[in-house]
Amino acid sequence: MNLQKFLFSLAVALTCLSACRTEKPNTAEDLVRRLAEAAQQGKMLYGHQDDLVYGHSWKVESDGDAFARSDVQSVCGAYPAVVGFDLGGIELGNEKNLDGVPFAWMRKAVQVHTARGGVVTFSWHPRNPLTGGDAWDVSDSTVVRSVLEGGACAPLFQQWLGRAAAFLKTLDGIPVIFRPWHEHMGSWFWWGRNLCSDEEYVALFRYTVRFMQNAGVKNLVWAFSPNSEVTAEEYMSRYPGDDCVDIMGLDHYEGTYVPDPDAYYVEILRRDLAWLTPLAASHGKVVALTETGYEGIPNPRWWTDCLLAGVADYPVAYALTWRNAHDRPGHFYAPYPGSADSKNFLEFYHNEHTVFLP
């Protein structure tokens, strides 16, 4: 099926929803349809990690917070359409995630954001179950094998998955995007390319999906998101199957490791989307830029000249920029009041292709 036929079939399927497109999705299937419809209409939902719980120079301080503060909202007067959170730490039974966000506050923020009409996506950076290190501990290449059925860490890993499932079930059925085992074509996480075989990675992803289903977690939209700068063949080498994926995404960041980082960011993003778009269409999946950004945003026109230029002409349902750390002044990926990119972000906000929340 080519892209035009795929988008036409989506439009036909979504005609019955045209009268209620502004209503909150009630099921995972509703959320997938909402994202597919946005892409079909040439719209891209803008997202920001941890947007409601802290920002460049602030953080939520009390249980009674209304989760109304946002760096993005302070700049453009609207909230990001997508907010991301991370479950790292839930596997240990911790009260807070790896970035210090209490899971109880995270739950409230999800409820507030979705009540506004927003979309929530969860990533997960679990600890290394074999070594006891963090998600970035790549000192042992047998970790994935150890958590699969019959492995030494299988019972512990089942407990970890159970804790994640228990938290996700407390969202009272709110449909959310779940994006585990991301950036797996690199080798900086214990589930990365050089740390396990293709077969082991696929088994890990499929096991996670089946565990959540068997645990009664019915509100998940599943995202598959390797890092960028891969080929279509490499992308599919660890694809867990159409029955385990709703969103085919990419994580693509800009960095200073090349002479002209802005041009390189746009070039690679457009190159990867050129093959991902028809590939996703052939599988009936939604395309997303599941993580992106440029730390510190040194280019004050990055939003229009890089991000928008990179996704132009491609049906990207949403793009999630990473967090604005309250305790690391240079670690920010979205504007905040007074940041050099704020003016250009307003152009990005007013662009006909971007979607925010009132």
C-alpha positions as CSV (number, residue, x, y, z in Angstrom):
1,M,0.0,0.0,0.0
2,N,1.5,3.4,-0.9
3,L,1.3,6.4,1.3
4,Q,-1.5,8.1,-0.6
5,K,-3.7,5.0,-0.4
6,F,-2.9,4.6,3.3
7,L,-3.8,8.1,4.1
8,F,-7.0,7.9,2.1
9,S,-8.0,4.7,3.9
10,L,-7.4,6.5,7.2
11,A,-9.5,9.4,6.2
12,V,-12.4,7.1,5.3
13,A,-12.1,5.2,8.5
14,L,-12.1,8.4,10.5
15,T,-15.0,10.1,8.9
16,C,-17.3,8.8,11.6
17,L,-15.2,10.6,14.1
18,S,-15.2,14.0,12.5
19,A,-17.9,15.3,14.8
20,C,-16.0,14.6,17.9
21,R,-12.3,15.2,17.0
22,T,-11.8,17.5,20.0
23,E,-13.0,14.9,22.5
24,K,-10.5,13.1,24.7
25,P,-9.6,9.6,23.5
26,N,-11.1,6.9,25.8
27,T,-9.2,3.9,24.6
28,A,-5.8,3.0,23.2
29,E,-7.5,2.6,19.8
30,D,-9.0,6.0,20.0
31,L,-5.6,7.5,20.7
32,V,-4.0,5.8,17.7
33,R,-6.8,7.1,15.5
34,R,-6.3,10.6,16.8
35,L,-2.6,10.5,16.0
36,A,-3.2,9.0,12.6
37,E,-5.8,11.7,11.8
38,A,-3.4,14.4,12.8
39,A,-0.7,13.1,10.5
40,Q,-3.3,12.7,7.7
41,Q,-4.2,16.3,8.1
42,G,-0.6,17.5,8.0
43,K,-0.6,18.3,11.7
44,M,2.2,17.6,14.2
45,L,1.5,17.5,17.9
46,Y,4.3,19.2,19.8
47,G,5.6,17.5,23.0
48,H,7.9,18.2,25.9
49,Q,9.3,15.8,28.5
50,D,8.4,16.5,32.1
51,D,6.8,19.8,31.1
52,L,4.3,20.0,34.0
53,V,6.5,18.9,36.9
54,Y,9.5,21.2,36.5
55,G,11.1,23.7,34.2
56,H,14.3,25.6,33.6
57,S,14.3,27.4,37.0
58,W,11.4,25.8,39.0
59,K,9.9,22.6,40.1
60,V,6.6,21.4,41.7
61,E,7.0,21.6,45.5
62,S,3.8,20.2,47.0
63,D,1.2,17.5,46.7
64,G,-1.5,20.2,46.2
65,D,0.1,21.6,43.0
66,A,-2.4,22.2,40.2
67,F,0.1,21.3,37.5
68,A,-0.7,24.5,35.7
69,R,2.9,25.7,35.3
70,S,4.9,25.0,32.1
71,D,7.9,26.6,30.5
72,V,6.2,26.2,27.1
73,Q,3.0,27.7,28.2
74,S,4.9,30.6,29.8
75,V,6.4,31.4,26.4
76,C,3.5,30.9,24.0
77,G,0.4,30.8,26.1
78,A,-0.4,27.2,25.3
79,Y,0.6,23.9,26.7
80,P,2.4,21.2,24.6
81,A,-0.1,18.8,23.1
82,V,2.1,15.9,24.3
83,V,3.9,15.5,27.7
84,G,6.4,12.8,28.3
85,F,7.3,11.1,31.6
86,D,9.8,8.4,32.5
87,L,9.2,5.3,34.7
88,G,12.8,4.7,35.6
89,G,12.8,3.8,39.3
90,I,9.3,2.2,39.3
91,E,11.0,-1.2,39.0
92,L,12.7,-0.8,42.4
93,G,9.5,0.3,44.1
94,N,10.8,3.8,44.6
95,E,8.5,6.7,45.3
96,K,10.3,9.0,42.8
97,N,11.6,8.3,39.3
98,L,15.3,8.7,38.3
99,D,14.8,12.5,37.8
100,G,13.3,13.0,41.2
101,V,9.6,13.1,40.1
102,P,7.2,11.4,42.6
103,F,5.1,8.8,40.8
104,A,2.1,10.1,42.7
105,W,2.6,13.6,41.2
106,M,3.2,12.0,37.8
107,R,-0.2,10.3,38.0
108,K,-1.9,13.6,38.9
109,A,-0.1,15.4,36.0
110,V,-1.3,12.7,33.6
111,Q,-4.8,13.2,34.7
112,V,-4.6,17.0,34.5
113,H,-3.0,16.9,31.1
114,T,-5.4,14.5,29.5
115,A,-8.3,16.4,31.0
116,R,-7.1,19.3,29.0
117,G,-7.1,17.1,25.9
118,G,-3.5,16.3,25.8
119,V,-1.5,13.1,25.1
120,V,1.0,11.4,27.4
121,T,3.9,9.2,26.5
122,F,6.0,7.1,28.9
123,S,9.6,6.0,28.4
124,W,11.4,3.7,30.8
125,H,15.1,3.7,31.8
126,P,15.1,0.7,34.2
127,R,18.2,-0.3,36.2
128,N,20.4,-3.1,35.0
129,P,18.9,-6.2,36.7
130,L,22.1,-8.3,36.4
131,T,24.8,-5.8,37.6
132,G,22.7,-3.5,39.7
133,G,23.9,-0.5,37.7
134,D,21.8,2.0,35.9
135,A,20.2,1.8,32.4
136,W,23.5,3.0,30.9
137,D,25.6,0.2,32.5
138,V,26.7,-1.8,29.5
139,S,29.5,-3.7,31.3
140,D,27.8,-7.1,30.6
141,S,26.4,-8.3,27.3
142,T,24.2,-11.0,28.8
143,V,21.6,-8.9,30.6
144,V,18.8,-9.3,28.1
145,R,19.4,-13.0,27.9
146,S,19.3,-13.1,31.8
147,V,15.8,-11.6,32.0
148,L,14.2,-13.8,29.4
149,E,12.4,-17.0,30.3
150,G,14.8,-19.4,32.1
151,G,17.4,-16.6,32.7
152,A,19.0,-15.9,36.1
153,C,17.2,-12.6,36.4
154,A,13.8,-13.7,35.0
155,P,12.0,-13.7,38.4
156,L,13.4,-10.3,39.3
157,F,12.5,-8.9,35.9
158,Q,8.9,-10.2,36.2
159,Q,8.7,-8.3,39.5
160,W,9.9,-5.2,37.8
161,L,7.4,-5.5,35.0
162,G,4.7,-6.1,37.6
163,R,5.5,-2.9,39.4
164,A,5.4,-0.9,36.1
165,A,2.1,-2.6,35.2
166,A,0.6,-1.8,38.6
167,F,1.5,1.9,38.2
168,L,0.1,2.1,34.7
169,K,-3.2,0.5,35.9
170,T,-3.6,3.3,38.4
171,L,-4.1,5.7,35.5
172,D,-7.7,4.6,35.5
173,G,-7.7,3.5,31.8
174,I,-6.4,6.8,30.4
175,P,-4.8,5.8,27.1
176,V,-1.0,6.6,27.0
177,I,1.9,5.8,24.7
178,F,4.4,3.4,26.2
179,R,7.8,3.4,24.6
180,P,10.1,0.8,26.3
181,W,13.5,-0.4,25.1
182,H,14.2,2.7,23.0
183,E,17.3,3.7,21.1
184,H,18.3,0.1,20.8
185,M,20.3,0.5,17.6
186,G,22.9,2.3,19.7
187,S,24.9,0.6,22.5
188,W,24.5,3.0,25.4
189,F,21.7,1.0,27.2
190,W,21.9,-2.6,28.4
191,W,19.4,-3.6,25.7
192,G,21.4,-2.0,22.9
193,R,22.7,-3.3,19.7
194,N,26.0,-4.7,20.8
195,L,24.5,-6.0,24.1
196,C,22.1,-8.6,22.7
197,S,21.2,-10.4,19.5
198,D,18.3,-9.3,17.2
199,E,16.4,-12.4,18.4
200,E,16.9,-11.5,22.1
201,Y,15.8,-7.9,21.6
202,V,12.6,-9.0,19.8
203,A,11.9,-11.5,22.5
204,L,12.4,-8.8,25.2
205,F,10.0,-6.4,23.5
206,R,7.4,-9.1,22.8
207,Y,7.6,-10.4,26.3
208,T,7.0,-6.9,27.7
209,V,3.9,-6.5,25.5
210,R,2.5,-9.9,26.5
211,F,3.2,-9.3,30.2
212,M,1.3,-6.0,30.2
213,Q,-1.6,-7.6,28.3
214,N,-1.8,-10.6,30.7
215,A,-1.6,-8.2,33.7
216,G,-4.7,-6.5,32.4
217,V,-3.1,-3.2,31.3
218,K,-5.4,-2.3,28.4
219,N,-4.6,1.4,28.0
220,L,-1.2,1.3,26.2
221,V,-0.3,2.5,22.7
222,W,3.0,0.8,21.9
223,A,5.8,2.8,20.3
224,F,8.9,1.3,18.7
225,S,11.7,3.9,18.6
226,P,15.3,3.1,17.7
227,N,17.8,5.9,17.3
228,S,18.2,7.7,14.0
229,E,21.0,7.2,11.4
230,V,19.9,3.7,10.6
231,T,18.7,2.1,7.4
232,A,15.3,0.6,6.8
233,E,16.8,-2.9,6.9
234,E,18.5,-2.2,10.2
235,Y,15.3,-0.7,11.6
236,M,13.3,-3.8,10.7
237,S,16.0,-6.2,12.0
238,R,14.7,-5.7,15.5
239,Y,11.1,-5.0,14.8
240,P,8.9,-7.0,17.2
241,G,6.0,-7.4,14.8
242,D,2.8,-5.5,13.8
243,D,0.9,-7.1,16.7
244,C,3.2,-5.4,19.2
245,V,3.6,-1.9,17.6
246,D,1.2,1.0,17.0
247,I,3.8,3.8,16.4
248,M,7.0,3.5,14.3
249,G,9.2,6.3,15.6
250,L,12.8,7.6,15.7
251,D,14.8,9.3,18.3
252,H,16.9,12.0,16.6
253,Y,19.0,14.6,18.4
254,E,21.3,17.4,17.2
255,G,24.8,17.6,18.6
256,T,28.1,19.4,18.0
257,Y,29.9,16.2,16.8
258,V,29.8,17.4,13.2
259,P,31.0,20.7,11.6
260,D,27.5,22.0,10.7
261,P,25.2,20.4,13.2
262,D,22.0,22.3,12.0
263,A,22.4,21.1,8.4
264,Y,23.3,17.6,9.5
265,Y,20.3,17.4,11.8
266,V,17.9,18.3,8.9
267,E,19.7,16.2,6.4
268,I,19.6,13.0,8.5
269,L,16.0,13.6,9.7
270,R,14.7,14.0,6.2
271,R,16.7,11.1,4.9
272,D,15.4,8.8,7.7
273,L,11.8,10.0,7.3
274,A,12.0,9.4,3.6
275,W,12.2,5.6,4.1
276,L,10.3,5.4,7.4
277,T,7.2,7.0,5.9
278,P,6.4,4.4,3.3
279,L,7.6,1.6,5.6
280,A,5.2,2.7,8.3
281,A,2.4,3.0,5.7
282,S,3.0,-0.5,4.5
283,H,2.5,-1.7,8.1
284,G,-0.4,0.6,8.8
285,K,1.5,2.4,11.6
286,V,1.7,6.0,12.8
287,V,5.0,7.9,12.3
288,A,6.4,9.9,15.2
289,L,9.6,11.7,16.2
290,T,9.6,10.1,19.6
291,E,12.5,12.1,21.0
292,T,14.4,15.1,19.6
293,G,16.1,18.3,20.4
294,Y,19.3,20.2,20.7
295,E,20.7,20.7,24.2
296,G,20.8,24.4,25.1
297,I,19.3,25.3,21.7
298,P,22.3,27.4,20.5
299,N,20.5,28.3,17.3
300,P,17.8,30.9,18.1
301,R,15.9,29.9,15.0
302,W,16.2,26.1,15.6
303,W,12.4,25.6,15.8
304,T,11.5,26.6,12.3
305,D,14.9,26.3,10.5
306,C,15.7,22.8,11.9
307,L,12.8,21.0,13.4
308,L,10.1,22.2,11.0
309,A,12.5,22.0,8.1
310,G,13.3,18.4,9.0
311,V,9.7,17.1,9.3
312,A,8.3,19.1,6.4
313,D,6.5,17.0,3.8
314,Y,6.3,14.0,6.1
315,P,3.3,12.8,8.2
316,V,4.9,13.0,11.6
317,A,2.1,12.7,14.2
318,Y,4.1,14.2,17.1
319,A,7.5,15.3,18.0
320,L,8.7,15.2,21.7
321,T,11.6,17.4,22.7
322,W,13.5,16.4,25.9
323,R,13.4,18.1,29.3
324,N,14.3,21.4,30.8
325,A,16.2,20.4,33.9
326,H,15.6,22.7,36.9
327,D,19.0,21.8,38.4
328,R,21.2,22.0,35.3
329,P,20.9,25.5,33.7
330,G,22.3,24.4,30.3
331,H,20.3,21.2,30.0
332,F,17.1,22.4,28.3
333,Y,15.4,21.4,25.0
334,A,12.4,23.8,25.0
335,P,12.1,27.5,25.4
336,Y,11.6,29.3,28.8
337,P,10.8,33.0,29.5
338,G,13.8,35.0,28.3
339,S,15.5,32.2,26.4
340,A,17.1,33.2,23.1
341,D,14.9,30.9,21.0
342,S,11.6,32.2,22.5
343,K,10.8,34.5,19.6
344,N,11.3,31.8,17.0
345,F,9.3,29.3,19.1
346,L,6.4,31.7,18.7
347,E,6.7,31.3,15.0
348,F,6.8,27.5,15.5
349,Y,3.7,27.8,17.7
350,H,1.8,29.8,15.1
351,N,2.7,27.6,12.2
352,E,-0.3,25.9,10.7
353,H,1.3,22.5,11.0
354,T,1.9,22.5,14.8
355,V,-0.6,21.5,17.5
356,F,-0.7,22.8,21.1
357,L,-3.3,22.9,23.8
358,P,-5.2,26.0,24.7
